Amino acid sequence: MTSSAVTTGDPGLRVPRPRRPGPRPVQRHPVDLVRVALGVAVLGLGFLIAQRGRLPVFERDLFQLVNDLPTMVFPIVWALMQLGNVVTVPVVAGVAALTRRFRMARDVLISGVLAYVASDLVKSVVQRERPVGLVVEVNFPEGPVTGLGFVSGHSAVAAAVATAVVPYLSRRGRRVAWALAWTVALGRIYVGAHLPLDVVGGLAVGWAIGSLVHWALGVPRREVPAARVQQLLERFGLSVRDLRPASVAARSSHPFEAVDGRGRRLYVKFLEPDRFERDWLYRLWRLLAVRDIKDADAVAPLGQQAEHEAVVAMTAREHGVSTPPVLLARGDERGAVVVQEYVVGRGLDELTTDELTPELLRRVFQQVALLRAARVAHHDLVASSVLVDAEGRVCVVDFGNALNGADDDALAGDVAELMASLALRVDPALVTDSAIHVLGSDAVAGALPGLMPLALSAVTRAGIREDRARLDLLRGAIRRRLDLPDPDRPEYGPPGTAARLAVAAGSALVLVGVPLLAGATALLESVEHGGWRWLGAALALAVLARAATAAAALLTVDRRLALGRTYGATMAADSASLLHGGEGWRRSAARFLERAGVSPEEGRRAVDRFVAGAIVAAVLVAVATLALALAGGSLGSWRTPEALVPAVALGLGAWALVLTGQWLARRADTGPQVRRQVARVLRSGLTAPRRARWLPGAQLGWTAMGVALE
């Protein structure tokens, strides 16, 4: 979100650029892909349950609760249930086209048809019967319904249509759309056509397909009429004239410009309740991916958001930051406004390379230094959020995402954002020198972890996609200037073809040999007749175990790390250990921490702490498992498998091949051998004061959970 004011040299009120004829530009939100993934996950879980061929007690009771509703509600339910009929798709699309909402019509048509086809395809694969075929007492208000049940086609179509129309509706309209979709789903249970799992699976299919259509085709940005903003301003006691949209790039607000009764030019930012930052799924995705939510106040009431922006802007102004004064900040549940004096100037993103001189860049970073001194994190400090007037004065605008009393990580994020944004327009070495000259080496070094695409704003990411080398050049310039080691330096020597082949052969021997020992035909039959749910359960437990392990790794360093990145790093470290052994795992984990801004020495100590915690957790889980087995009397019932000797021989052969590959790779390794300090970490953990043990204790708890699940 930016609110830079772009003006001509005329000091008078300029005429805004007319919008080009044609459809409005579209926006694509990556969180739609998260919705697709969640919908597919729900469908997969339902598939595993449906494969059992038996009806769970909870599902049966829930079905009977809805199916036993009185018959007097049938006419209403029947009418609403037709919204899930495939015939509804062209009807809704036609109504949208008649109201000139052609994009909505397109999305409804594509989503509805795809949901109908997908639901039929899933039915043919799963082959789950309807309620009448699963020995359930069923009431049929409109007659018996036979055929296949999982998933519900009506629910899939209704959810797809609801998902398709949501971006084009108000908040109340969105709630109505989804209420109707859920009514269709419950109606299918009421008439005895589907079980609860069928309709949940159908809703997931429709949700995933509609979200995929939005991501592929985009959704148009909302437009707010000036009359609505004018009424809101007059309601709050501010009379203006010549209110018109401002030619400003803004993602999360609607910018206007106007003139008040005293002839002052005003910049009016309108906040509406339909900002995508309020989406709980978007916020959760940001939290897991980068552990940073750009607008932490977005879920607050709109009036509070406006007042918060005003308070942060005034706080920055009191500490010497050049920012326009705030004249009004009010709102209610339907909209809010933030009014400031208009800044006549150009954003840094509009200046030419020759205009972005070292002197100007230093003045820009001086404003950043003032923000840091005030502990104000801008959270969207892109080039367009910094204006330069005709005299060369620098002004910082748009505090909509800002935060008072920010921590060091948030302040470092501002430095990273501005440096990345400027590096797209000027030599990265010049940006680095200017930042270090004003902010100091520590501030710039602290910004290094934030110089990754996911941590940057959407505007900066778009620029990076056009010139991907710029971000690498900036990171390289910072490391050279500060004499920091390159985290992309080789971690190991070349292992050689023989080492790779030996490890690959050992892995293949286990993956292929174990199923062959059990018999390929018997294995396939076992999977076909219910084994999918065990495979799915094993996959779910493995994912949860990895998440618990990643959570434990977060507690080994005194730095904010994202769970999603740490999750991926643990998997990469395990992959490295396959070819390079335990030393490969340690180097890979330490390199991840180094890329996250942790010093190499502290990274090695963090790895030692993690290994020590894993050892203690494994011992605790083993002891607990043994105690439970003894208490349950199941330890003595173990019998030797019939194929014990072949299985042991196969395992020893695979182990020998992998060890041979690791030995060959170790011979070619040129990396430094670092002495491990695991024993020292264990001793210090046992002898530390009780008040200082909470962090290792939390780490131990998460690690033990990961070991137990795995």
C-alpha positions in Angstrom: 0.0 0.0 0.0 1.4 3.4 -1.0 0.1 6.9 -0.9 2.7 8.9 -2.7 1.4 12.0 -4.3 2.4 12.6 -7.9 2.0 16.1 -9.2 3.1 18.3 -12.0 5.1 21.5 -11.5 1.9 23.5 -11.4 1.2 24.4 -7.8 -2.5 24.5 -8.4 -4.8 21.6 -8.2 -4.0 19.3 -11.1 -6.5 17.4 -13.1 -6.1 13.7 -12.5 -5.2 11.4 -15.3 -8.4 9.8 -16.7 -8.7 6.1 -16.3 -8.1 4.3 -19.5 -11.2 2.8 -21.0 -11.8 -0.9 -20.6 -12.0 -3.3 -17.7 -10.4 -2.5 -14.4 -7.0 -3.9 -13.6 -7.0 -7.2 -11.7 -5.2 -8.3 -8.6 -3.9 -11.8 -7.8 -3.5 -12.8 -4.2 -1.1 -15.7 -3.4 -3.4 -16.6 -0.5 -5.8 -18.1 -3.0 -3.3 -20.8 -3.6 -3.3 -21.5 0.1 -7.1 -21.9 -0.1 -6.6 -24.4 -3.0 -4.2 -26.4 -0.9 -6.5 -26.4 2.1 -9.4 -27.5 0.0 -7.4 -30.3 -1.5 -6.2 -31.3 1.9 -9.8 -31.5 3.2 -10.8 -33.5 0.2 -7.9 -35.9 0.7 -8.8 -36.4 4.4 -12.3 -37.1 3.4 -11.1 -39.6 0.8 -9.2 -41.5 3.4 -12.2 -41.7 5.7 -14.5 -42.7 2.9 -12.2 -45.5 1.8 -12.9 -47.3 5.1 -16.2 -48.4 3.8 -17.8 -48.0 7.3 -19.8 -45.2 8.7 -18.2 -43.4 11.7 -20.5 -43.1 14.7 -20.1 -39.4 14.9 -21.0 -38.9 11.2 -24.1 -41.2 11.6 -25.3 -39.2 14.6 -24.8 -35.9 12.8 -26.6 -37.2 9.8 -29.6 -38.3 11.8 -29.7 -35.0 13.7 -30.2 -33.1 10.4 -32.2 -35.8 8.6 -34.8 -36.0 11.4 -35.8 -32.3 11.1 -39.6 -31.9 10.7 -41.1 -32.2 7.2 -42.6 -28.8 7.4 -39.3 -27.2 6.5 -39.0 -29.3 3.3 -40.5 -26.7 0.9 -38.0 -24.0 2.0 -35.1 -26.4 2.0 -36.0 -27.7 -1.5 -36.2 -24.2 -2.9 -32.8 -23.2 -1.5 -31.3 -26.6 -2.4 -31.7 -25.8 -6.1 -29.0 -23.2 -5.8 -26.6 -26.2 -5.9 -28.1 -27.5 -9.1 -25.8 -27.2 -12.1 -28.6 -25.3 -13.9 -28.1 -22.5 -11.4 -24.6 -21.8 -12.8 -25.7 -20.3 -16.2 -28.6 -18.5 -14.4 -26.3 -16.7 -12.0 -23.8 -16.0 -14.7 -26.6 -14.6 -16.9 -27.8 -12.3 -14.1 -24.2 -11.1 -13.5 -23.8 -10.4 -17.2 -27.1 -8.5 -17.4 -25.8 -6.2 -14.6 -22.6 -5.7 -16.6 -20.5 -7.7 -14.2 -18.9 -9.7 -16.9 -15.9 -10.9 -14.9 -18.2 -12.2 -12.2 -20.2 -14.0 -14.9 -17.0 -15.6 -16.3 -15.8 -16.7 -12.9 -19.2 -18.2 -12.0 -19.5 -20.1 -15.3 -15.9 -21.5 -15.1 -16.0 -22.4 -11.4 -19.5 -23.9 -11.5 -18.8 -26.1 -14.5 -15.4 -27.3 -13.2 -16.9 -28.1 -9.8 -19.7 -30.2 -11.4 -17.2 -32.1 -13.5 -14.8 -32.6 -10.6 -17.5 -33.9 -8.2 -18.6 -36.5 -10.7 -14.9 -37.6 -11.2 -14.4 -37.9 -7.4 -17.5 -40.0 -7.1 -16.4 -42.4 -9.7 -13.0 -42.8 -8.0 -14.2 -43.1 -4.4 -17.3 -45.2 -5.0 -18.9 -44.4 -1.6 -22.6 -45.2 -1.4 -25.3 -42.8 -0.3 -26.8 -43.0 3.2 -29.4 -45.7 2.2 -26.6 -48.0 1.2 -24.7 -47.7 4.5 -27.3 -49.3 6.8 -28.6 -45.9 8.1 -32.2 -45.2 8.9 -33.0 -42.5 6.4 -36.0 -40.2 6.0 -36.7 -39.2 2.4 -38.9 -36.1 2.1 -38.8 -36.3 -1.7 -38.3 -40.0 -2.2 -35.3 -42.4 -2.0 -32.0 -41.3 -3.5 -29.5 -43.9 -4.7 -26.1 -43.8 -6.4 -22.7 -42.6 -5.3 -22.3 -40.2 -2.4 -18.8 -38.8 -2.0 -18.6 -35.9 -2.9 -21.9 -34.0 -3.0 -22.2 -32.3 -6.4 -24.8 -29.8 -5.2 -22.4 -28.7 -2.4 -19.5 -28.5 -4.8 -21.4 -26.3 -7.2 -22.9 -24.1 -4.5 -19.4 -23.6 -2.9 -17.8 -22.8 -6.3 -20.5 -20.2 -7.1 -20.2 -18.6 -3.6 -16.4 -18.5 -3.9 -16.6 -17.0 -7.4 -19.0 -14.2 -6.5 -17.4 -13.3 -3.1 -14.8 -10.7 -4.4 -17.5 -8.8 -6.2 -19.8 -8.5 -3.1 -19.9 -6.4 0.1 -19.1 -8.0 3.4 -22.8 -8.7 4.0 -23.3 -10.1 0.6 -20.3 -12.5 1.1 -21.9 -13.8 4.3 -25.2 -14.3 2.5 -23.5 -16.2 -0.3 -21.7 -18.6 2.0 -24.8 -19.0 4.2 -26.7 -20.1 1.1 -23.9 -22.5 0.2 -24.0 -24.1 3.6 -27.8 -24.3 3.5 -27.5 -26.2 0.3 -25.1 -28.6 1.9 -27.3 -29.1 5.0 -30.3 -29.5 2.7 -28.7 -32.5 0.9 -28.3 -34.2 4.3 -31.9 -33.3 5.2 -33.3 -35.0 2.1 -31.3 -38.1 2.7 -29.1 -37.7 -0.4 -25.7 -37.3 1.3 -23.8 -37.9 4.5 -22.0 -35.1 6.3 -18.6 -36.2 4.9 -20.0 -36.0 1.4 -21.1 -32.4 1.7 -17.9 -31.3 3.5 -15.9 -32.8 0.6 -18.1 -31.1 -1.9 -17.7 -27.7 -0.2 -13.9 -28.3 -0.2 -13.9 -29.1 -3.9 -15.9 -26.0 -4.8 -13.9 -23.7 -2.5 -10.6 -25.0 -4.1 -11.8 -24.6 -7.7 -13.2 -21.1 -7.1 -10.0 -20.0 -5.4 -7.9 -21.5 -8.3 -10.0 -19.6 -10.8 -9.5 -16.3 -8.9 -5.8 -16.9 -8.7 -5.5 -17.7 -12.4 -7.7 -14.9 -13.7 -7.5 -12.3 -10.9 -10.2 -10.2 -9.4 -10.8 -6.5 -10.1 -10.0 -3.9 -7.5 -13.0 -2.3 -5.8 -13.9 1.3 -6.7 -15.3 3.7 -4.2 -17.5 6.6 -5.4 -16.3 10.0 -4.4 -19.8 10.9 -3.2 -19.5 8.2 -0.5 -16.3 9.7 0.8 -17.7 13.2 0.6 -20.7 12.2 2.8 -18.3 10.6 5.3 -16.1 13.7 5.5 -19.1 16.0 6.0 -20.5 13.7 8.7 -17.2 14.1 10.6 -17.3 17.9 10.2 -14.8 18.5 7.4 -16.3 20.3 4.3 -14.3 19.9 1.1 -14.7 20.6 -2.5 -13.2 19.2 -5.7 -13.0 15.7 -4.2 -11.6 13.4 -6.8 -9.6 10.2 -7.0 -5.8 10.7 -6.6 -3.4 9.3 -9.2 -1.7 7.2 -6.5 -0.8 3.5 -6.4 -2.6 2.1 -3.4 -3.4 -1.6 -2.7 -5.2 -1.4 0.6 -6.9 2.0 0.6 -8.6 4.3 -1.8 -6.8 7.7 -2.2 -8.5 11.0 -3.0 -7.5 14.6 -3.1 -9.6 17.7 -2.3 -9.5 21.3 -1.1 -10.9 22.4 2.2 -12.6 25.7 3.1 -9.3 27.4 3.8 -8.0 26.6 0.3 -5.6 23.9 1.5 -5.0 20.9 -0.6 -5.8 17.7 1.2 -4.9 14.1 0.8 -7.8 11.8 1.8 -7.3 8.1 2.4 -10.5 6.1 2.5 -10.4 2.7 4.4 -13.1 0.2 3.8 -13.9 -3.1 5.6 -13.0 -5.3 2.6 -9.2 -5.0 2.7 -7.5 -8.3 1.9 -5.2 -7.8 4.9 -8.2 -8.6 7.1 -8.4 -12.1 5.7 -7.5 -14.4 8.5 -6.0 -17.0 6.1 -3.7 -14.4 4.6 -2.6 -13.3 8.1 -1.9 -16.9 9.1 0.0 -17.6 5.9 2.2 -14.5 6.5 2.8 -15.6 10.1 3.9 -19.1 9.1 5.9 -18.1 6.0 7.9 -15.1 7.3 6.6 -14.6 10.9 5.6 -11.1 10.0 2.2 -9.5 9.4 2.6 -6.3 7.6 -0.6 -4.7 9.0 -1.1 -6.1 12.4 -3.9 -3.6 13.1 -6.0 -4.6 10.0 -8.5 -6.7 12.0 -9.3 -3.8 14.4 -12.4 -1.6 13.8 -11.9 0.8 11.0 -12.1 3.9 13.2 -9.4 2.5 15.4 -7.2 1.8 12.3 -7.5 5.4 11.2 -6.7 6.7 14.6 -3.8 4.3 14.9 -2.3 5.6 11.7 -2.7 9.2 12.8 -1.1 8.5 16.2 1.9 6.8 14.6 2.3 9.6 12.0 2.1 12.2 14.8 4.6 10.3 16.9 7.1 10.2 14.0 6.5 13.9 13.4 7.2 14.7 17.0 10.6 12.9 16.7 11.6 15.0 13.8 10.5 12.8 10.9 9.3 14.9 7.9 5.7 13.8 7.4 2.5 15.8 6.6 0.3 16.9 9.5 -2.9 14.9 10.2 -6.1 16.9 10.1 -8.7 14.1 10.6 -8.8 10.4 11.5 -12.3 9.0 12.1 -14.4 6.1 11.0 -17.1 3.5 11.7 -17.8 -0.1 10.7 -18.6 1.0 7.1 -15.6 3.1 6.4 -12.9 5.4 7.8 -10.8 8.4 6.5 -7.4 9.7 7.3 -6.9 13.3 6.0 -3.5 15.0 5.8 -2.1 18.0 4.1 -1.2 17.3 0.4 2.5 16.9 -0.3 3.6 18.3 -3.6 6.4 16.1 -4.7 7.5 13.0 -6.5 8.1 9.5 -5.1 11.6 8.0 -5.2 10.2 5.5 -7.6 9.6 8.2 -10.1 13.0 9.8 -10.0 15.6 9.1 -12.7 18.8 7.3 -11.8 20.7 10.6 -12.2 18.3 12.3 -9.7 18.9 9.6 -7.1 22.3 11.1 -6.0 24.3 10.0 -3.0 23.3 13.2 -1.2 19.6 12.5 -1.7 20.0 8.9 -0.6 21.7 10.0 2.6 18.9 12.4 3.3 16.4 9.6 2.8 18.3 7.3 5.2 18.4 10.1 7.8 14.6 10.0 7.9 14.9 6.2 8.4 17.3 6.9 11.3 14.8 9.2 12.9 12.1 6.5 12.5 14.4 4.0 14.2 15.2 6.5 17.0 11.4 6.9 17.6 10.9 3.1 17.5 8.4 3.5 14.7 8.3 0.7 12.1 6.8 1.9 8.9 6.2 -1.7 7.6 5.8 -0.5 4.0 8.8 1.7 3.4 9.0 1.3 -0.3 10.4 3.9 -2.7 7.0 5.4 -3.4 6.4 6.0 0.3 9.2 8.6 0.3 8.5 11.9 -1.5 10.9 14.6 -2.6 9.7 18.1 -3.3 11.1 20.7 -5.7 13.6 21.9 -3.1 14.9 18.4 -2.5 13.2 18.0 0.9 12.3 14.4 1.8 9.0 13.5 3.3 7.8 10.1 4.5 4.1 9.2 4.0 1.6 6.4 4.4 1.8 5.1 8.0 -1.2 2.8 7.5 0.8 -0.3 8.4 3.1 1.4 10.9 3.8 0.3 14.5 4.8 2.2 17.6 7.3 0.7 20.0 8.6 -1.6 17.3 11.2 -4.3 18.1 14.6 -4.6 16.3 13.3 -7.1 13.8 10.5 -4.8 12.6 12.9 -1.8 12.4 15.4 -4.0 10.4 12.5 -4.9 8.1 12.1 -1.2 7.1 15.8 -0.9 6.2 15.6 -4.1 4.1 12.4 -2.9 2.3 13.8 0.5 1.4 17.2 -0.8 0.4 15.6 -3.5 -1.8 13.2 -1.0 -3.4 16.0 1.5 -4.1 18.3 -1.2 -5.4 15.8 -1.8 -8.2 16.4 1.8 -9.4 20.1 2.6 -8.6 23.4 0.9 -8.1 23.0 -1.5 -5.1 26.6 -0.5 -4.0 25.5 3.1 -3.8 22.5 2.2 -1.7 24.6 0.1 0.6 27.2 2.8 1.1 24.5 5.4 1.8 22.7 3.2 4.3 25.9 2.3 6.2 27.1 5.9 6.2 23.9 7.1 8.0 22.6 4.0 9.9 25.8 2.2 10.7 27.0 -1.3 10.0 24.9 -3.1 12.6 21.6 -1.7 11.3 22.5 -2.8 7.7 23.7 -6.2 8.8 20.5 -6.7 10.7 18.6 -6.0 7.5 20.2 -8.9 5.6 17.7 -11.6 6.7 14.9 -9.4 5.4 16.3 -9.3 1.9 14.3 -12.3 0.7 11.3 -12.0 -1.6 8.7 -13.4 0.8 9.6 -10.8 3.5 9.3 -7.9 1.1 6.2 -6.1 -0.1 4.2 -7.1 -3.2 5.4 -4.0 -5.0 9.1 -4.8 -4.4 8.6 -8.4 -5.3 7.1 -7.4 -8.6 10.2 -5.4 -9.3 12.4 -8.2 -8.3 10.6 -10.6 -10.7 11.5 -8.2 -13.6 15.2 -8.0 -12.6 16.0 -11.0 -10.3 19.7 -10.2 -10.2 19.2 -7.0 -8.3 18.5 -8.5 -5.0 21.5 -10.8 -5.2 23.7 -7.8 -6.1 22.4 -5.9 -3.1 23.1 -8.8 -0.7 26.5 -9.3 -2.2 27.3 -5.5 -1.9 26.3 -5.6 1.8 28.5 -8.6 2.6 31.5 -7.2 0.8 31.1 -3.8 2.4 30.8 -5.4 5.9 33.2 -8.2 5.3 30.6 -10.9 6.0 30.9 -14.5 4.9 28.9 -15.5 1.9 26.1 -17.9 3.0 26.0 -19.3 -0.6 29.6 -20.5 -0.4 30.0 -24.2 -1.0 29.2 -26.2 2.1 30.9 -29.4 1.0 33.5 -30.6 -1.5 32.2 -32.4 -4.6 31.1 -35.9 -3.4 31.7 -37.6 -6.7 29.6 -39.9 -8.8 30.5 -43.0 -6.9 29.3 -41.6 -3.6 26.0 -40.5 -5.1 25.4 -43.9 -6.8 26.2 -45.7 -3.6 23.7 -43.7 -1.5 21.1 -43.9 -4.3 21.5 -47.6 -4.4 21.1 -48.0 -0.7 18.0 -45.8 -0.6 16.5 -47.7 -3.6 17.2 -51.0 -1.9 15.1 -50.0 1.1 12.3 -48.4 -0.9 11.9 -51.3 -3.4 13.2 -54.2 -1.4 11.0 -54.0 1.6 7.7 -54.0 -0.4 9.1 -56.9 -2.5 9.8 -58.9 0.7 6.1 -58.6 1.7 5.1 -59.5 -1.8 4.1 -56.9 -4.4 0.7 -58.3 -5.0 -0.2 -58.6 -1.3 1.1 -55.1 -0.7 -1.0 -53.6 -3.5 -4.1 -55.5 -2.3 -3.5 -54.2 1.2 -3.3 -50.7 0.0 -6.4 -51.0 -2.2 -8.5 -52.5 0.6 -8.0 -49.7 3.2 -4.3 -49.1 3.2 -4.7 -45.6 1.8 -6.0 -44.4 5.2 -2.9 -45.7 6.9 -0.7 -44.1 4.4 -2.6 -40.9 4.8 -2.4 -41.1 8.6 1.4 -41.8 8.4 1.8 -38.7 6.2 -0.2 -36.5 8.5 1.9 -37.7 11.5 5.1 -37.1 9.6 4.0 -33.5 8.8 3.0 -32.8 12.4 6.3 -34.3 13.6 8.3 -32.0 11.3 6.3 -29.1 12.5 7.1 -29.9 16.1 10.7 -30.3 15.3 10.8 -26.9 13.5 9.1 -25.3 16.5 11.9 -26.7 18.7 14.5 -25.3 16.3 12.9 -21.8 16.6 13.8 -21.8 20.3 17.5 -22.5 19.9 18.3 -18.9 18.8 17.4 -15.5 20.1 16.1 -14.3 16.8 12.7 -14.2 15.1 12.5 -17.1 12.6 9.5 -18.2 10.5 8.1 -21.6 11.1 7.6 -22.3 7.4 11.2 -21.5 6.5 12.5 -23.5 9.5 10.3 -26.4 8.5 11.9 -26.4 5.0 15.4 -26.1 6.5 14.9 -29.2 8.7 13.9 -31.2 5.6 16.9 -29.8 3.7 19.3 -30.7 6.6 17.9 -34.3 6.7 18.4 -34.6 3.0 22.0 -33.4 3.4 22.6 -36.0 6.1 21.8 -38.8 3.7 24.9 -38.1 1.6 27.2 -36.3 4.1 26.2 -37.9 7.3 25.8 -36.1 10.6 28.3 -33.5 9.7 26.3 -32.7 6.6 23.2 -32.2 8.7 25.0 -29.8 11.1 26.5 -27.7 8.3 23.1 -27.4 6.5 21.3 -26.4 9.7 24.1 -23.9 10.6 24.0 -22.4 7.1 20.2 -21.8 7.3 20.7 -19.9 10.6 23.5 -17.9 9.0 21.2 -16.9 6.2 18.6 -15.8 8.8 21.1 -13.3 10.3 22.7 -15.5 13.0 26.5 -15.3 13.2 28.3 -18.5 12.2 29.6 -19.1 15.7 26.2 -18.6 17.3 24.6 -20.8 14.6 26.9 -23.7 15.5 26.0 -23.3 19.2 22.3 -23.3 18.3 22.8 -26.6 16.4 24.6 -28.1 19.4 21.6 -27.1 21.6 19.2 -28.6 19.1 21.1 -31.9 19.0 21.4 -32.0 22.8 17.7 -31.5 23.1 17.0 -34.2 20.5 19.2 -36.7 22.4 17.4 -36.1 25.7 14.0 -36.2 24.0 14.7 -39.5 22.3 15.7 -41.0 25.6 12.6 -39.7 27.3 10.3 -41.0 24.6 12.0 -44.4 24.6 11.7 -44.8 28.4 8.0 -43.7 28.3 7.3 -46.1 25.5 8.9 -49.0 27.3 7.0 -48.1 30.5 3.7 -48.0 28.7 4.4 -51.4 27.0 5.3 -53.0 30.3 2.2 -51.5 32.0 0.0 -52.8 29.2 1.5 -56.2 29.2 2.2 -56.0 25.4 6.0 -56.2 25.6 6.0 -60.0 26.0 3.6 -60.7 23.1 6.1 -59.7 20.4 6.9 -62.5 18.0 9.7 -62.8 15.5 8.6 -62.0 12.0 8.7 -64.8 9.5 11.0 -62.9 7.1 13.4 -61.7 9.8 16.6 -62.9 8.1 15.9 -61.5 4.7 14.8 -58.2 6.2 17.9 -57.9 8.3 20.1 -58.8 5.4 18.4 -56.2 3.2 18.7 -53.5 5.9 22.4 -54.3 6.5 23.1 -54.2 2.8 21.3 -50.8 2.4 23.1 -49.5 5.4 26.5 -50.6 4.1 25.8 -48.9 0.7 24.8 -45.6 2.4 27.9 -45.7 4.7 30.1 -46.3 1.7 28.7 -43.4 -0.1 29.1 -41.1 2.9 32.7 -42.3 3.3 33.5 -41.5 -0.3 31.9 -38.1 0.0 33.8 -37.4 3.2 37.1 -38.2 1.5 36.4 -35.4 -1.1 35.1 -33.0 1.5 37.2 -29.8 1.8 35.0 -28.1 4.4 36.2 -27.3 8.0 35.6 -29.9 10.6 34.0 -28.1 13.6 34.3 -29.5 17.1 31.0 -30.4 18.6 29.9 -29.1 21.9 26.9 -31.3 22.6 28.2 -32.7 25.9 28.9 -29.2 27.2 25.4 -28.1 26.3 23.9 -31.1 28.1 26.0 -30.3 31.2 25.1 -26.6 31.1 21.4 -27.5 30.7 21.4 -29.7 33.8 23.4 -27.2 35.9 21.7 -24.0 34.8 19.5 -22.1 37.4 15.9 -23.1 37.4 14.7 -19.7 36.2 17.0 -20.0 33.1 15.7 -23.5 32.1 12.3 -22.5 30.6 13.7 -22.1 27.1 15.5 -25.5 27.0 12.4 -27.0 28.6 10.1 -25.6 25.9 12.6 -26.8 23.2 12.7 -30.2 24.8 8.9 -30.5 24.9 8.5 -29.7 21.2 11.4 -32.1 20.3 9.9 -34.9 22.4 6.6 -34.3 20.6 8.3 -34.6 17.2 10.1 -37.8 18.2 6.9 -39.3 19.6 4.9 -38.5 16.5 7.6 -39.7 14.1 
